[in-house]
Amino acid sequence: MSVGPAPAARVLVIRLGALGDLVQCFDAFQAIRRHHPSAQVTLLTGSAFVPFGQAMPWFDDVWADPRGASPLAYLRLRSRLRAGRFDTIYDLQNKPRTARYFWLMGPGRRPLWSGAAKGAAFPLPDLTGLHNHDRYRVQLEAAGVPDTGPADLDWLAGDVSELVPDGRFVLLVPGCSPHLPHKRWPADRYADLGRRLADRGLTPVVVGTGADSDAAAAIVRDCPWAVNLVGRTGLGQLASLARRAEGAVGNDTGPIFLTAALGCPTLMIMSHHTDPARSAPWGPDAAWIKALDLGDLGVDAVESALRLRPPPDVAPDGGPIAV
């Protein structure tokens, strides 16, 4: 009679990345937690996202990755990893940096490792051509972790009583990483779209971080009906706004991945930088539109591609609701 390995008591999940990367791992995080219901599960992530990780229901502890490349930084991380006494590690980052962490665990016994590291107990299967969401699912299934479907995101919420405008509204997300300006659809196009939404009785609500304040100011200047919430929402509040919004439109940036995951009708505007086959937003009502140069993408095309929730007195097929 064969006997399998004992259930893991201590599990580490590695996902550094940015907000959108973490959002795309929600389903994987849930699958790991349910596969190891009694284990101590730790997330290793970027320092900026430690509070976000601590709010997630899937982890008992959250560590900040030191990011240092010096020998001393690696030695300190090695000491912490070995002290963690992990039985199983799921590397969802799968980059050369995190593959090195496998070797930092030696000499001697190493944890069961799922990821790209040479010598991993659960090496990566062929992921060619797969969307990020499916890449994580296939990786985990190869490690014996079954898919558990869409993650339950009821935990992600915040008080928006002072933020929600009267009536129906649409979220505009004009920002993205400051060092990737080619991923930004011009602010004047967002303002034009905002005016068109206002003509349809919808309030444009601009969201983002402080780094997006210039774009938001330009939009509000040219579309005075817009509400500027840039820098005023945490991730929980953004989630609650997304659940109430008629739709969301924005660049390839973390908040758009979040609105899509929450089921808000979402349109991502992509430049040449983004491959939709791998990085399109994932959700039940998500879509995308792409132009190699976003300066060439007109408002008519974006407005036509934007799908919104039907008004309360209109059925999903566009007809009136029977009474």
Backbone torsions as a table, in degrees:
resi	resn	phi	psi	omega
1	MET	NA	126.0	179.4
2	SER	-83.7	147.2	179.1
3	VAL	-123.8	126.1	-179.5
4	GLY	-79.8	174.8	179.8
5	PRO	-65.0	152.7	177.7
6	ALA	-65.2	150.7	177.8
7	PRO	-56.4	140.0	-179.8
8	ALA	-65.8	133.5	176.7
9	ALA	-97.2	-26.4	-178.3
10	ARG	-135.7	121.2	-173.1
11	VAL	-124.8	138.1	174.2
12	LEU	-117.5	134.8	174.6
13	VAL	-116.0	127.0	-179.7
14	ILE	-108.2	117.6	170.8
15	ARG	-152.0	106.3	-176.4
16	LEU	-86.4	-93.0	168.7
17	GLY	51.9	-169.9	178.4
18	ALA	-107.3	-175.6	-175.8
19	LEU	-55.9	-48.6	-178.3
20	GLY	-60.4	-35.5	178.1
21	ASP	-64.7	-42.1	179.2
22	LEU	-66.9	-41.9	-180.0
23	VAL	-60.6	-40.8	-179.5
24	GLN	-68.1	-12.0	177.9
25	CYS	-98.2	0.4	-176.7
26	PHE	-52.7	-48.4	-177.7
27	ASP	-63.6	-37.9	178.2
28	ALA	-66.7	-42.3	178.0
29	PHE	-58.2	-45.6	-179.8
30	GLN	-62.4	-42.2	-179.2
31	ALA	-62.0	-41.6	179.3
32	ILE	-65.0	-44.7	-179.7
33	ARG	-60.4	-44.3	-178.4
34	ARG	-71.3	-27.1	177.7
35	HIS	-74.8	-24.8	180.0
36	HIS	-125.4	65.6	-170.7
37	PRO	-64.5	-27.9	-176.5
38	SER	-107.9	3.6	-177.9
39	ALA	-81.1	160.1	168.6
40	GLN	-86.0	109.9	-174.8
41	VAL	-107.8	124.3	-178.0
42	THR	-115.1	140.6	174.0
43	LEU	-104.8	131.0	171.1
44	LEU	-105.9	117.2	-174.7
45	THR	-143.7	179.7	177.5
46	GLY	-67.0	149.0	-174.7
47	SER	-59.2	-33.8	-178.4
48	ALA	-66.4	-19.6	-174.5
49	PHE	-110.0	11.3	176.7
50	VAL	-59.9	-48.6	178.3
51	PRO	-59.2	-38.0	177.8
52	PHE	-63.5	-44.4	177.7
53	GLY	-62.1	-37.3	179.5
54	GLN	-66.6	-25.8	178.3
55	ALA	-79.2	-17.6	-178.2
56	MET	-72.9	144.3	-177.3
57	PRO	-81.8	0.4	-171.1
58	TRP	-96.0	-7.4	-172.8
59	PHE	-126.0	142.6	176.8
60	ASP	-91.6	-21.9	179.9
61	ASP	-151.7	153.9	179.0
62	VAL	-133.7	127.0	178.4
63	TRP	-109.7	147.7	174.4
64	ALA	-91.6	129.1	175.7
65	ASP	-72.2	132.2	-175.1
66	PRO	-71.8	-23.2	177.4
67	ARG	65.0	-10.0	179.8
68	GLY	-66.0	145.1	-179.3
69	ALA	-106.3	1.7	-178.6
70	SER	-76.9	156.6	176.5
71	PRO	-56.7	-36.4	179.7
72	LEU	-64.5	-40.6	179.1
73	ALA	-62.5	-41.9	179.1
74	TYR	-67.3	-36.7	178.3
75	LEU	-64.4	-41.3	178.5
76	ARG	-65.0	-42.5	178.7
77	LEU	-65.6	-41.0	178.1
78	ARG	-57.7	-43.7	179.4
79	SER	-60.7	-41.5	-178.3
80	ARG	-70.9	-41.3	180.0
81	LEU	-63.1	-44.3	-179.6
82	ARG	-66.6	-37.3	178.5
83	ALA	-67.7	-22.5	179.6
84	GLY	-69.1	-19.2	177.0
85	ARG	51.8	47.1	-177.8
86	PHE	-74.9	139.0	174.8
87	ASP	-85.9	-36.8	-176.0
88	THR	-140.1	139.0	176.8
89	ILE	-128.7	128.6	175.9
90	TYR	-107.4	108.1	178.5
91	ASP	-91.4	99.0	178.1
92	LEU	-90.0	-2.9	175.2
93	GLN	-79.8	-48.6	175.1
94	ASN	55.1	47.4	174.6
95	LYS	-115.8	161.5	179.1
96	PRO	-54.1	-36.3	-179.9
97	ARG	-60.4	-50.1	-176.6
98	THR	-74.9	-25.7	173.7
99	ALA	-62.4	-32.4	177.6
100	ARG	-63.9	-27.7	-178.7
101	TYR	-61.2	-30.2	177.2
102	PHE	-58.8	-43.4	-178.5
103	TRP	-76.2	-23.1	175.2
104	LEU	-65.9	-20.5	-177.7
105	MET	-74.5	-17.1	-178.3
106	GLY	-89.8	179.4	-1.2
107	PRO	-77.1	174.0	-179.3
108	GLY	93.1	-158.6	-176.6
109	ARG	-62.2	131.4	173.6
110	ARG	-113.9	153.3	177.2
111	PRO	-66.9	159.4	166.9
112	LEU	-61.1	129.5	-171.0
113	TRP	-122.5	128.5	172.5
114	SER	-107.8	115.8	-179.1
115	GLY	157.4	-166.6	-170.0
116	ALA	-84.7	-4.3	-175.8
117	ALA	-65.7	138.4	175.4
118	LYS	-65.8	128.8	-177.0
119	GLY	95.1	2.2	179.8
120	ALA	-63.4	142.0	176.9
121	ALA	-64.5	-33.4	179.6
122	PHE	-122.7	80.2	-178.3
123	PRO	-66.0	158.2	-179.4
124	LEU	-65.3	132.7	170.3
125	PRO	-75.3	179.3	178.1
126	ASP	-68.7	118.3	-178.7
127	LEU	-110.7	12.9	-175.8
128	THR	-57.1	129.4	174.3
129	GLY	79.3	0.8	-177.2
130	LEU	-87.7	146.2	171.1
131	HIS	-65.5	152.2	-179.6
132	ASN	-51.2	-44.3	-179.1
133	HIS	-57.2	-43.7	-179.1
134	ASP	-74.7	-29.0	177.4
135	ARG	-60.8	-45.5	179.8
136	TYR	-65.8	-41.3	-179.2
137	ARG	-61.9	-46.5	-178.6
138	VAL	-66.6	-40.6	177.7
139	GLN	-59.3	-46.3	-177.6
140	LEU	-69.7	-38.1	178.3
141	GLU	-62.5	-34.7	176.7
142	ALA	-66.4	-22.9	177.9
143	ALA	-95.8	7.3	177.6
144	GLY	87.6	13.2	-179.4
145	VAL	-100.2	112.3	-177.6
146	PRO	-74.8	152.3	176.6
147	ASP	-68.8	137.6	179.1
148	THR	-115.2	14.7	176.9
149	GLY	79.6	-169.9	-178.0
150	PRO	-60.3	138.3	-179.3
151	ALA	-66.8	143.1	173.4
152	ASP	-76.7	116.5	-175.6
153	LEU	-110.7	23.0	179.3
154	ASP	-61.5	-25.7	-178.9
155	TRP	-69.2	-19.9	-173.7
156	LEU	-93.5	97.3	-176.4
157	ALA	-159.1	160.5	178.4
158	GLY	-155.5	164.4	-178.7
159	ASP	-75.9	118.0	178.8
160	VAL	-120.1	19.6	-176.8
161	SER	-59.8	-29.1	179.7
162	GLU	-95.5	2.2	-174.3
163	LEU	-115.6	-29.7	-174.1
164	VAL	-69.4	124.8	176.6
165	PRO	-74.3	163.6	175.0
166	ASP	-68.3	143.2	175.6
167	GLY	77.9	-165.9	-176.2
168	ARG	-82.7	146.0	-176.8
169	PHE	-146.6	160.4	178.7
170	VAL	-127.3	136.5	178.9
171	LEU	-85.0	132.7	172.5
172	LEU	-111.7	129.8	-176.9
173	VAL	-123.0	86.4	-172.2
174	PRO	-87.0	1.4	-174.5
175	GLY	-97.0	-178.3	171.7
176	CYS	-178.8	-175.0	-179.8
177	SER	-55.7	129.3	-177.7
178	PRO	-57.7	-28.6	-178.0
179	HIS	-85.4	6.1	178.6
180	LEU	-126.9	63.2	-175.3
181	PRO	-63.2	-23.9	-179.7
182	HIS	-68.8	-9.3	177.1
183	LYS	-90.2	2.3	-176.9
184	ARG	-99.2	120.9	167.1
185	TRP	-69.0	136.3	-173.2
186	PRO	-57.1	143.9	-177.5
187	ALA	-61.2	-33.7	-178.8
188	ASP	-67.4	-26.3	176.3
189	ARG	-72.7	-38.9	175.4
190	TYR	-61.9	-39.6	179.1
191	ALA	-63.5	-42.5	177.7
192	ASP	-62.0	-45.1	177.4
193	LEU	-61.2	-40.5	178.8
194	GLY	-60.8	-40.5	178.3
195	ARG	-64.5	-38.5	179.2
196	ARG	-67.4	-39.4	176.8
197	LEU	-64.1	-41.5	178.8
198	ALA	-61.3	-37.4	177.5
199	ASP	-63.3	-22.5	179.3
200	ARG	-95.6	9.2	178.0
201	GLY	83.4	18.5	-178.7
202	LEU	-112.8	132.9	179.1
203	THR	-86.1	123.9	174.2
204	PRO	-76.4	129.6	179.2
205	VAL	-119.8	115.9	-176.1
206	VAL	-91.9	126.3	-179.6
207	VAL	-127.2	157.8	178.9
208	GLY	157.4	-168.0	-179.7
209	THR	-99.1	176.2	178.8
210	GLY	-58.2	-27.3	178.6
211	ALA	-66.0	-14.9	-178.9
212	ASP	-100.2	10.9	-172.4
213	SER	-64.4	-36.2	-180.0
214	ASP	-65.4	-44.5	178.7
215	ALA	-63.2	-42.3	179.7
216	ALA	-63.0	-42.6	180.0
217	ALA	-62.2	-39.5	178.9
218	ALA	-65.9	-38.7	179.4
219	ILE	-65.4	-47.6	-178.2
220	VAL	-66.3	-34.0	178.3
221	ARG	-62.2	-42.0	-176.7
222	ASP	-92.1	-10.4	177.5
223	CYS	-136.1	82.7	-173.6
224	PRO	-64.8	-9.5	177.6
225	TRP	-82.6	-10.9	-178.0
226	ALA	-74.6	147.5	175.7
227	VAL	-104.3	126.1	-176.5
228	ASN	-98.1	107.4	176.8
229	LEU	-110.6	14.9	-179.3
230	VAL	-60.7	129.8	-179.6
231	GLY	78.8	4.7	-175.2
232	ARG	-114.1	0.6	-177.1
233	THR	-123.5	132.0	166.3
234	GLY	-80.1	176.8	-177.4
235	LEU	-66.4	-35.9	176.5
236	GLY	-64.4	-41.4	178.1
237	GLN	-66.9	-39.6	176.8
238	LEU	-60.3	-40.3	178.3
239	ALA	-62.6	-42.9	179.6
240	SER	-66.3	-36.3	175.4
241	LEU	-64.8	-41.0	-179.1
242	ALA	-62.4	-36.7	180.0
243	ARG	-67.5	-26.2	-178.5
244	ARG	-95.3	-18.8	-174.7
245	ALA	-72.1	154.0	174.4
246	GLU	-77.2	-20.5	179.5
247	GLY	177.1	175.6	178.8
248	ALA	-145.0	142.5	176.2
249	VAL	-138.7	134.9	-178.5
250	GLY	-172.0	178.6	-178.5
251	ASN	-75.8	179.5	175.6
252	ASP	-73.6	89.5	-174.6
253	THR	-152.4	159.8	-172.5
254	GLY	-51.8	-47.8	-178.6
255	PRO	-57.9	-30.6	179.0
256	ILE	-71.0	-37.5	173.3
257	PHE	-62.1	-35.9	-178.9
258	LEU	-69.9	-46.2	179.7
259	THR	-61.5	-37.9	179.1
260	ALA	-65.1	-44.1	-179.2
261	ALA	-62.6	-28.7	-178.5
262	LEU	-84.4	-0.8	177.6
263	GLY	89.2	3.5	175.4
264	CYS	-70.4	133.0	175.5
265	PRO	-56.2	116.7	-168.3
266	THR	-127.7	135.7	174.5
267	LEU	-120.8	119.7	174.8
268	MET	-95.0	133.6	175.7
269	ILE	-97.5	118.7	-173.7
270	MET	-113.4	143.0	170.4
271	SER	-100.0	-171.0	177.0
272	HIS	-61.2	-19.0	-175.3
273	HIS	-67.1	-26.8	-169.9
274	THR	-107.7	132.5	174.8
275	ASP	-98.9	109.1	-176.8
276	PRO	-63.9	-26.4	180.0
277	ALA	-62.8	-26.0	-179.4
278	ARG	-110.0	-32.3	-167.7
279	SER	-126.0	19.4	174.0
280	ALA	-65.3	151.0	178.3
281	PRO	-61.2	144.1	-176.3
282	TRP	-110.4	122.6	179.3
283	GLY	176.6	170.6	-175.1
284	PRO	-71.1	-17.0	-178.8
285	ASP	-142.3	51.9	-176.9
286	ALA	-109.4	145.4	179.0
287	ALA	-145.6	171.4	179.0
288	TRP	-147.7	158.3	173.6
289	ILE	-137.5	140.0	-172.0
290	LYS	-131.9	141.3	170.2
291	ALA	-138.8	140.3	-179.6
292	LEU	-60.8	-39.0	175.5
293	ASP	-121.6	114.7	-175.5
294	LEU	-66.3	-16.6	173.4
295	GLY	-65.4	-18.8	-180.0
296	ASP	-93.5	-2.8	-176.5
297	LEU	-90.3	116.1	-176.8
298	GLY	-84.4	163.8	-178.6
299	VAL	-69.6	-34.3	180.0
300	ASP	-57.4	-44.0	-177.9
301	ALA	-65.7	-41.4	-179.7
302	VAL	-68.0	-43.5	179.6
303	GLU	-61.8	-38.8	179.7
304	SER	-67.3	-33.2	-177.6
305	ALA	-82.0	-18.5	-175.6
306	LEU	-75.9	117.9	176.4
307	ARG	-100.5	135.3	-178.5
308	LEU	-120.8	159.3	172.3
309	ARG	-61.5	144.1	177.0
310	PRO	-67.8	148.2	175.7
311	PRO	-57.5	160.0	-176.3
312	PRO	-56.7	-27.1	-177.3
313	ASP	-100.9	17.2	-179.8
314	VAL	-126.8	133.3	179.3
315	ALA	-72.1	159.3	179.6
316	PRO	-55.4	-26.5	-179.5
317	ASP	-84.8	4.1	177.1
318	GLY	97.0	-11.9	179.5
319	GLY	-88.4	170.4	179.4
320	PRO	-70.5	153.0	176.1
321	ILE	-77.6	128.7	179.6
322	ALA	-69.1	139.7	178.3
323	VAL	-128.2	NA	NA
